[in-house]
């Protein structure tokens, strides 16, 4: 809590008061495949391309920790991976006892992974006022106004537990006053890690780490730093910054500052969102129409409310249904113009979801998309006739999104910023 008036030009946040979480999914693609195939739990799993007979070019996208024990790594040539960890399907009939030392290979399915990522993002946006989505499997959260340093570890654990309980994937979380330290902390105790770096302890935390672990340092930079006699972050922090600037330019000063725990970057979203969505999962697949109808109504209201609070109009309403085992279906309808009309969102969402009311559903969602943030006069479609509605419905783009393609209790607050497809 910050009390008392402040001088003009002085920010309301002291750097050390900031509480930044870096959330990083563990072996995300492999975790998604285990959601689809629970029998893969505990087994070596390799997600990549080029392992099928006759294919000669390919690479590993993700290797589970069990597969890494055999020397399989991300970005590795698939041929190398197969040498170190033969494919289980190729040796199933082999009586050789070494056949047990094999792995399960699965093709990259980005549509499916994005669907799971969207579910995770929904939780992140509920748990933080500001989220910066870095990639499909990691994000920064500024939770300064949601918790306090005294209980930051409990808050981070709550985020982890929600993602595991509601989505089924494991994440590692780093908590620190700066983005760079939070990023390093999330990698500190993988998998399923939680590392909290308290204010005033960042430099001490970083000092013994190898230079490779500094945020933004790759193999080439690490080698050059070692050539300069700098083995650890502490060495960089104690060094004369001038030689670093001479060697690396302005990036040298950045390395020096980061090694000392100095990073004044703020967590900021990457551009305006393309859509707002909200999803809800049942504990087990539900067939009765009532709970699903109520769920759609609740989600539609939440999404429309989020759009209104963000000052966004929308041109598209969509729904999502996930049926067993994990088949993802999406439906959407375009509107004649940008609107702000919660009743219409609910009406269209219920119509789009109607075909799933008698089917078993494990998860459902509602989305508004094609957002416009500029102020406009038309915020509802009160004059839109039923004929217009029917025509738009007939022209809408519908269809199941396959879950196997081959391209390489909610308690925190808001909604997700992600697309269904």
VENBELQUI-V492046 format. One line per field, one symbol per residue. psi: psi as a letter, one per 40 degrees, with the letter a starting at -180 (. if undefined). A space follows every 10 residues. Layout:
# VENBELQUI-V492046
psi=???
This chain:
# VENBELQUI-V492046
psi=hhiiiiiheh iehidedihh hhhhihfddd ddddddgdee heihhhhaie eihehehiih dihiddddee ehiieihddd ddddgihdde edehehdedd giihhiihgd dddddddddd ddddddeidh hhhdadeiii hhfdedaidd eddddddddd dddddddeih iihhhieidd ddddddedfi ifihhhhiie eddddddeii ddehhehadd dddddddeeh didddddeih dddddddead ddddddddde ehheiihhig iiieihihih iidihhdhdd dddddddddd ddddddddde fhiiehhiih hhiidfhhhi iihiidihig gddddddddd ddedeedeih heiiiiihag iheiiidhei fdehiddddd ddddeihiii hiegifh.hh edcbaigiid .
